[in-house]
Amino acid sequence: MIHPACSTLLDRLITRQAHVGIIGLGYVGLPLARAIQRSGFPVVGFDTDINKVQSLQAGQSYIQTISNDDVRQMRASRFAATHDFDQLREQDAIIICVPTPLTPAREPDLSYITRSSREIAQRIRGGQLIVLESTTYPTTTRTVVLPLLEESGLKCGLDFLLAYSPEREDPGSRTHSISQLPKVVGGMDPVSLQAACELYRGVAAEVIPVSSPEIAEATKILENTYRAVNIALVNELKILYDSMGIDIWEVIAAARTKPFGFQAFTPGPGLGGHCIPIDPFYLTWLARQHGQSTRFIELAGEINTRMPLFVLGKLIDALNAERKPLSNSRILLIGMAYKKNVDDPRESPGFELMHLLQERGAIVEYHDPHIPVLPRMRKYSFEKMHSVELTAFTVSRQDAVLIVTDHDLIDWQLLANHSRLILDTRNAMAGLNGPARIVKA
């Protein structure tokens, strides 16, 4: 017999009267809060970052895809942001959207998930639904989150409900928001599944129920590993074809004319974003716990991880051809976001490239119209470094320009006109003419 409040919760979810709390107001949590609030639920966002909370309370956004007007409209219609986790008691549904990085040993770091779970467990009451959205390895919901919640003395399926639903946020995209995408949901039991489906119904384009949290967790890992492996393939081919004098970009353009059996992936200076560089390592770690090896996936991770070194080697060769050592050369990085047209720097290869260049004595600056000041990063100490203005003078004084991210706002013709040497990792200079020497990398 389930807790009577769980039956009441289903009614409150169906009628949009349930109060929804979201832990983590980053690139996943804040857009999710907006979508859930727009579907009719009152929403409270929780974050330990006081700066984020204060920004939202002042009607200011810190994410490019969420405007200040969006925040003000949310606040005017049953949305609040807080760092007071005692308010979790008042929420009928709580969604966890916190980071899941890797440790220096490339093992899963679930500290944000465990911390959030303990915060909930200290305040959990009968009739609440808990949903984990953070990307993680299969079994996390059952073996990590569930035991922590049940330390409260309440039981899942009887007193509270628990589910997993992987986020599918695509930062910067106007066509891949949660309201436009199917939402996979796996519940710990049938009632948990039903409640979680009702939470997302009307928020997502479609709700896809699956048989367990493990299926939902494995779905997310498959989606991201699929991309990581295919990007590794074209990165490896780029290295091979470069040694043969073959343009990988022209090869991809020709291959994508095939109307079946091929999906185009593009190479780059390394992988970025919170998911693709990290999730395959979650899977390889899990495989080792089960006495298995995932050689194909591990190889893909190795290839993608070494791409900044390949780019560095190409830059050194290009400078050597002009009788310039890398040490004391002025290098301008174009783009520090992990992909074009976003302000998201998470795991961007630009940081590793900046580190490698500075380590070898180069004088490094960067320009990114979406990231005016470099934020604090887990592995790198470039905090407070400012984007330089992209002018003819700025460009002409550089020994080389290294294109990391191909934002649409970049004046590519200015680079072609005033640079001495351009190392292009994104094919951004295709079709442009000017005195600059352009090397594809």
C-alpha angles and dihedrals in degrees: 000000000000124000109278089233090063090061089048089049091060090055091048091050093049092050094042092240095119117110112233125205123195120198111207121034100203132113091312104031100049097049088045091052090052093049094047092045091050090053089062106267123125106240135200118192120208126200136158089215102095091193091061092047093048091048092054092045087054092050093252126133126213095190121080096221092053112066127208087249089055091054093047091049090049092051090049091054112049103297126124135170124213145159090211102108091186086082088071087085090067095054122097093197126027122195121196114214104164131139122274105196130168126259118238086264090058093249124134115279105206095166093116091051094047092046091051092046091052091048088054094044091056090057106025119133135185116287100030126134118215119196125186114208101165113115110254145141122288115277095031094114092049102038102032111023099034097054091047092051092046091055082081088071092247120117128228114243091020107051104009137012129234134194144158125227118172118228117239099189114157106195113224096013120125093190101046104058120135091259089059100045136071114254119220114213130186121184130202088230136359095272092048089051092049093049094047091049090052090050093056098035106107091018098068127044089245136355117229111196116203131189100256145000088255091061091050092047092048090049091061093047090050093050093053097038089052089059095042093052095047093047088051089053094056091041090055091046089050090058092047096044091045089059088051095047092247120141107233091197093059090047092053092046090053094044094051090063087076104100096209140035096021135086118185120237121177131220125235146166092284140313124293141177128072098278117035099051091045113032098067089057089053088057095046089050091051091048091056090053087059095045093254133122127218099200095164093053094042091052090051089052091051092050094049093045093054096051094096088058090052090052091047090053091051090051093050091049092049092050092045089055086062092045092250124133118219090236110093092004115136110238125186116200114208111211128006098191115101092240138012124289097008135103093220113118098174112141090345113171087224090080093053090047091050090050093049092048096048090045088059095048102262121147103235132195130165140208123203121155090202098048110046093171126027111244128222111283131195097238106022136064104211094113115152094016108144131223112248121228114262104236136142089256094050092049098042093056092058123097089210140002116216116200110213102158125024102217115181090229093065116106096230094177090057088056091049091049100046109024124097096203130009124192105201116198095166105045087245094142096055111136095009122122130203143116093282118111106234121203121185114223 
